[in-house]
Structure formats: structure tokens, C-alpha cells
Amino acid sequence: MNEIMQSALDRARQTMTENIGGPFGAAIIDEKGEVLSVASNSVLRDNDPTAHAEVNAIRAACQKIGSYDLSGCVLYTTAYPCPMCLSAIIWANIKKVYFGCRPSDAEAIGFRDDFIYRFIENECRDKNVMQIAELDREDCLKLFQEYQTMNKTIY
């Protein structure tokens, strides 16, 4: 077994048995192979639905290197990342991900990843899942235009 994946599995097993979160662990290494972070799901302990293993690992790695940009890093995770985690991985500029379990494996034990994928594939139109509608676009565009004129960093 891969040593980095083993560290993610071990962390997931530990926090899972402590009822901190589900069976999810993640680790991030830099381009030299140095471990930047090993984290697990802490949704139950933190009462935070965004405290997934991948997000926690990204937060810890970013803190360690002092940057929001994890270009060149590799993420290992015990399960295929959910849509939220996939987005966080993309925002962090991580280009390589190794995963253990598939989305169907997570669904088989009760997690809703596949359900969310289907919602997105249907262009978020299922009003039984969520209602999403544009509101006050012109006013919000002014804020965007303000930001653009400030020549801030785009990330």
C-alpha cells in the first residue's frame, strides 16, 4: 500500500472511531514528496458540513506554506472527492489526485455524493433539492466592477 494513502486511511480510521467524522481521510504532498498535511473528516465534531477531509487537508497545507496556491502538490484521499471538495481542489490548483473508494461506494453506505452529482448534471433545476435564482445582479455587478478597478489578485 502507498505510504501516503496509508496515512490518510489511518487518520480517517482514528477520527471515525472517535465519532469526529466519516470514513474519509486526505493527505497532501508537495513536489519534493514532503507531507504538508494529513487530515480527516471532522463534520460531526465541528458541526461544519464543509469540514471534509480534503478541505481540512487543503486548509492545513495552505497554512503550512503560507499560500492559497498548492500548485505542484498531490492530494491522496480515501474516497473520490465530492463536488465541494473537487471545487476546493481545483481552486487550490492541485492537478493530481489519487482516490480510494468510488462515489458509488460512498452512496452504498449512505453518503449523498452521487445525488449531488446528478443535481449538478441536471443544471441545478430540481427544485426539490434547492431553489436557486438570480437577484439584484446590477447592484452586485457594481461590486465586481469596483474590485476589477482595484487591480487585486485574481485567484
MARKEVEX-907303 format. One record per residue (C-alpha): residue number from 0; residue in one letter; x, y, z. Coordinates in Angstrom, 1 decimal, padded with zeros to 4 digits. Layout:
N
n = NUM res = A c1 = X c2 = Y c3 = Z
...
//
This chain:
155
n = 0 res = M c1 = 000.0 c2 = 000.0 c3 = 000.0
n = 1 res = N c1 = 001.1 c2 = 003.5 c3 = -000.7
n = 2 res = E c1 = 002.6 c2 = 005.2 c3 = 002.4
n = 3 res = I c1 = 000.8 c2 = 008.5 c3 = 001.9
n = 4 res = M c1 = -002.6 c2 = 006.8 c3 = 001.3
n = 5 res = Q c1 = -002.0 c2 = 004.7 c3 = 004.4
n = 6 res = S c1 = -001.5 c2 = 007.9 c3 = 006.5
n = 7 res = A c1 = -004.9 c2 = 009.2 c3 = 005.2
n = 8 res = L c1 = -006.5 c2 = 005.9 c3 = 006.0
n = 9 res = D c1 = -005.1 c2 = 005.8 c3 = 009.5
n = 10 res = R c1 = -006.2 c2 = 009.3 c3 = 010.2
n = 11 res = A c1 = -009.7 c2 = 008.5 c3 = 008.9
n = 12 res = R c1 = -010.0 c2 = 005.4 c3 = 010.9
n = 13 res = Q c1 = -008.9 c2 = 007.2 c3 = 014.1
n = 14 res = T c1 = -011.4 c2 = 010.1 c3 = 013.8
n = 15 res = M c1 = -014.1 c2 = 007.8 c3 = 012.5
n = 16 res = T c1 = -013.9 c2 = 005.6 c3 = 015.7
n = 17 res = E c1 = -013.8 c2 = 008.8 c3 = 017.8
n = 18 res = N c1 = -017.1 c2 = 009.8 c3 = 016.1
n = 19 res = I c1 = -015.5 c2 = 013.0 c3 = 014.8
n = 20 res = G c1 = -016.5 c2 = 012.3 c3 = 011.2
n = 21 res = G c1 = -017.0 c2 = 009.7 c3 = 008.5
n = 22 res = P c1 = -014.5 c2 = 007.3 c3 = 006.9
n = 23 res = F c1 = -012.7 c2 = 010.0 c3 = 005.0
n = 24 res = G c1 = -009.0 c2 = 010.9 c3 = 005.1
n = 25 res = A c1 = -006.7 c2 = 013.0 c3 = 002.9
n = 26 res = A c1 = -003.1 c2 = 013.9 c3 = 002.7
n = 27 res = I c1 = -001.2 c2 = 016.4 c3 = 000.6
n = 28 res = I c1 = 002.4 c2 = 016.2 c3 = -000.5
n = 29 res = D c1 = 004.5 c2 = 018.9 c3 = -002.2
n = 30 res = E c1 = 006.5 c2 = 018.4 c3 = -005.4
n = 31 res = K c1 = 009.5 c2 = 017.2 c3 = -003.4
n = 32 res = G c1 = 007.4 c2 = 014.5 c3 = -001.7
n = 33 res = E c1 = 007.2 c2 = 016.2 c3 = 001.7
n = 34 res = V c1 = 004.0 c2 = 015.7 c3 = 003.5
n = 35 res = L c1 = 002.3 c2 = 019.1 c3 = 004.0
n = 36 res = S c1 = -000.9 c2 = 017.8 c3 = 005.7
n = 37 res = V c1 = -002.8 c2 = 014.8 c3 = 006.8
n = 38 res = A c1 = -006.4 c2 = 015.4 c3 = 007.7
n = 39 res = S c1 = -009.8 c2 = 013.7 c3 = 008.1
n = 40 res = N c1 = -013.4 c2 = 014.5 c3 = 008.1
n = 41 res = S c1 = -014.4 c2 = 016.4 c3 = 011.2
n = 42 res = V c1 = -018.0 c2 = 017.3 c3 = 010.3
n = 43 res = L c1 = -019.6 c2 = 015.8 c3 = 013.4
n = 44 res = R c1 = -017.1 c2 = 017.3 c3 = 015.9
n = 45 res = D c1 = -017.0 c2 = 020.7 c3 = 014.3
n = 46 res = N c1 = -020.7 c2 = 020.9 c3 = 013.4
n = 47 res = D c1 = -019.4 c2 = 022.1 c3 = 010.0
n = 48 res = P c1 = -020.8 c2 = 020.5 c3 = 006.8
n = 49 res = T c1 = -017.7 c2 = 021.8 c3 = 004.9
n = 50 res = A c1 = -015.2 c2 = 020.0 c3 = 007.2
n = 51 res = H c1 = -014.5 c2 = 017.3 c3 = 004.7
n = 52 res = A c1 = -011.0 c2 = 015.6 c3 = 004.8
n = 53 res = E c1 = -009.9 c2 = 017.2 c3 = 001.5
n = 54 res = V c1 = -011.0 c2 = 020.7 c3 = 002.6
n = 55 res = N c1 = -009.3 c2 = 020.2 c3 = 006.0
n = 56 res = A c1 = -006.1 c2 = 019.0 c3 = 004.3
n = 57 res = I c1 = -006.1 c2 = 021.9 c3 = 001.9
n = 58 res = R c1 = -006.6 c2 = 024.4 c3 = 004.8
n = 59 res = A c1 = -003.7 c2 = 022.8 c3 = 006.8
n = 60 res = A c1 = -001.4 c2 = 022.7 c3 = 003.8
n = 61 res = C c1 = -002.1 c2 = 026.3 c3 = 002.8
n = 62 res = Q c1 = -001.4 c2 = 027.4 c3 = 006.4
n = 63 res = K c1 = 001.8 c2 = 025.5 c3 = 006.4
n = 64 res = I c1 = 003.2 c2 = 027.0 c3 = 003.2
n = 65 res = G c1 = 001.6 c2 = 030.4 c3 = 003.7
n = 66 res = S c1 = -000.2 c2 = 030.5 c3 = 000.4
n = 67 res = Y c1 = -003.6 c2 = 029.7 c3 = -001.1
n = 68 res = D c1 = -001.8 c2 = 028.1 c3 = -004.1
n = 69 res = L c1 = -000.9 c2 = 024.5 c3 = -003.9
n = 70 res = S c1 = 000.4 c2 = 024.2 c3 = -007.5
n = 71 res = G c1 = 002.6 c2 = 021.2 c3 = -007.8
n = 72 res = C c1 = 001.1 c2 = 019.4 c3 = -004.9
n = 73 res = V c1 = -000.6 c2 = 016.0 c3 = -005.0
n = 74 res = L c1 = -003.7 c2 = 015.0 c3 = -002.9
n = 75 res = Y c1 = -004.4 c2 = 011.5 c3 = -001.7
n = 76 res = T c1 = -007.9 c2 = 010.8 c3 = -000.4
n = 77 res = T c1 = -009.7 c2 = 007.7 c3 = 000.8
n = 78 res = A c1 = -012.7 c2 = 008.4 c3 = -001.4
n = 79 res = Y c1 = -013.4 c2 = 010.1 c3 = -004.7
n = 80 res = P c1 = -013.9 c2 = 013.8 c3 = -003.8
n = 81 res = C c1 = -017.4 c2 = 015.1 c3 = -003.5
n = 82 res = P c1 = -018.4 c2 = 018.1 c3 = -005.7
n = 83 res = M c1 = -017.5 c2 = 020.6 c3 = -002.9
n = 84 res = C c1 = -014.1 c2 = 019.0 c3 = -002.4
n = 85 res = L c1 = -013.4 c2 = 018.8 c3 = -006.2
n = 86 res = S c1 = -014.1 c2 = 022.5 c3 = -006.3
n = 87 res = A c1 = -011.7 c2 = 023.2 c3 = -003.4
n = 88 res = I c1 = -009.0 c2 = 021.1 c3 = -005.1
n = 89 res = I c1 = -009.4 c2 = 023.0 c3 = -008.3
n = 90 res = W c1 = -009.3 c2 = 026.4 c3 = -006.5
n = 91 res = A c1 = -006.1 c2 = 025.2 c3 = -004.7
n = 92 res = N c1 = -004.5 c2 = 024.4 c3 = -008.2
n = 93 res = I c1 = -003.9 c2 = 020.8 c3 = -007.3
n = 94 res = K c1 = -003.6 c2 = 018.9 c3 = -010.6
n = 95 res = K c1 = -003.2 c2 = 015.3 c3 = -009.4
n = 96 res = V c1 = -005.5 c2 = 013.4 c3 = -007.1
n = 97 res = Y c1 = -005.3 c2 = 009.7 c3 = -006.0
n = 98 res = F c1 = -008.5 c2 = 008.3 c3 = -004.5
n = 99 res = G c1 = -009.5 c2 = 005.0 c3 = -002.9
n = 100 res = C c1 = -013.3 c2 = 004.5 c3 = -003.0
n = 101 res = R c1 = -015.6 c2 = 005.5 c3 = -005.8
n = 102 res = P c1 = -018.7 c2 = 007.7 c3 = -005.5
n = 103 res = S c1 = -020.9 c2 = 004.6 c3 = -005.8
n = 104 res = D c1 = -019.1 c2 = 003.1 c3 = -002.8
n = 105 res = A c1 = -019.9 c2 = 006.2 c3 = -000.7
n = 106 res = E c1 = -023.5 c2 = 006.1 c3 = -001.9
n = 107 res = A c1 = -023.8 c2 = 002.4 c3 = -001.0
n = 108 res = I c1 = -023.1 c2 = 003.2 c3 = 002.7
n = 109 res = G c1 = -025.5 c2 = 006.2 c3 = 002.7
n = 110 res = F c1 = -023.5 c2 = 009.3 c3 = 001.6
n = 111 res = R c1 = -025.1 c2 = 011.6 c3 = -001.0
n = 112 res = D c1 = -022.3 c2 = 012.4 c3 = -003.3
n = 113 res = D c1 = -024.0 c2 = 010.8 c3 = -006.4
n = 114 res = F c1 = -027.2 c2 = 012.6 c3 = -005.5
n = 115 res = I c1 = -025.3 c2 = 015.9 c3 = -005.7
n = 116 res = Y c1 = -023.5 c2 = 015.0 c3 = -008.9
n = 117 res = R c1 = -026.9 c2 = 014.3 c3 = -010.5
n = 118 res = F c1 = -028.3 c2 = 017.6 c3 = -009.3
n = 119 res = I c1 = -025.4 c2 = 019.5 c3 = -010.9
n = 120 res = E c1 = -025.6 c2 = 017.4 c3 = -014.1
n = 121 res = N c1 = -029.3 c2 = 018.5 c3 = -014.3
n = 122 res = E c1 = -028.1 c2 = 022.1 c3 = -014.2
n = 123 res = C c1 = -029.4 c2 = 022.5 c3 = -010.6
n = 124 res = R c1 = -033.0 c2 = 022.5 c3 = -011.8
n = 125 res = D c1 = -034.5 c2 = 020.1 c3 = -009.3
n = 126 res = K c1 = -036.5 c2 = 022.5 c3 = -007.0
n = 127 res = N c1 = -037.0 c2 = 019.6 c3 = -004.5
n = 128 res = V c1 = -033.2 c2 = 019.8 c3 = -003.9
n = 129 res = M c1 = -032.7 c2 = 023.5 c3 = -003.9
n = 130 res = Q c1 = -034.2 c2 = 026.7 c3 = -005.4
n = 131 res = I c1 = -031.6 c2 = 028.9 c3 = -006.9
n = 132 res = A c1 = -032.4 c2 = 032.2 c3 = -008.6
n = 133 res = E c1 = -030.7 c2 = 035.4 c3 = -009.7
n = 134 res = L c1 = -031.4 c2 = 038.5 c3 = -007.7
n = 135 res = D c1 = -030.1 c2 = 042.1 c3 = -007.8
n = 136 res = R c1 = -027.5 c2 = 041.4 c3 = -010.5
n = 137 res = E c1 = -026.9 c2 = 045.0 c3 = -011.5
n = 138 res = D c1 = -026.1 c2 = 046.0 c3 = -007.9
n = 139 res = C c1 = -023.8 c2 = 043.1 c3 = -007.4
n = 140 res = L c1 = -022.1 c2 = 043.8 c3 = -010.8
n = 141 res = K c1 = -021.1 c2 = 047.2 c3 = -009.4
n = 142 res = L c1 = -019.2 c2 = 045.4 c3 = -006.6
n = 143 res = F c1 = -017.4 c2 = 043.3 c3 = -009.2
n = 144 res = Q c1 = -016.5 c2 = 046.3 c3 = -011.2
n = 145 res = E c1 = -015.2 c2 = 048.0 c3 = -008.1
n = 146 res = Y c1 = -012.9 c2 = 045.1 c3 = -007.4
n = 147 res = Q c1 = -011.7 c2 = 045.0 c3 = -011.0
n = 148 res = T c1 = -010.6 c2 = 048.6 c3 = -010.9
n = 149 res = M c1 = -008.6 c2 = 047.9 c3 = -007.7
n = 150 res = N c1 = -006.3 c2 = 045.6 c3 = -009.7
n = 151 res = K c1 = -006.5 c2 = 042.9 c3 = -007.0
n = 152 res = T c1 = -005.1 c2 = 039.4 c3 = -007.2
n = 153 res = I c1 = -007.4 c2 = 037.0 c3 = -009.0
n = 154 res = Y c1 = -007.3 c2 = 033.6 c3 = -007.5
//
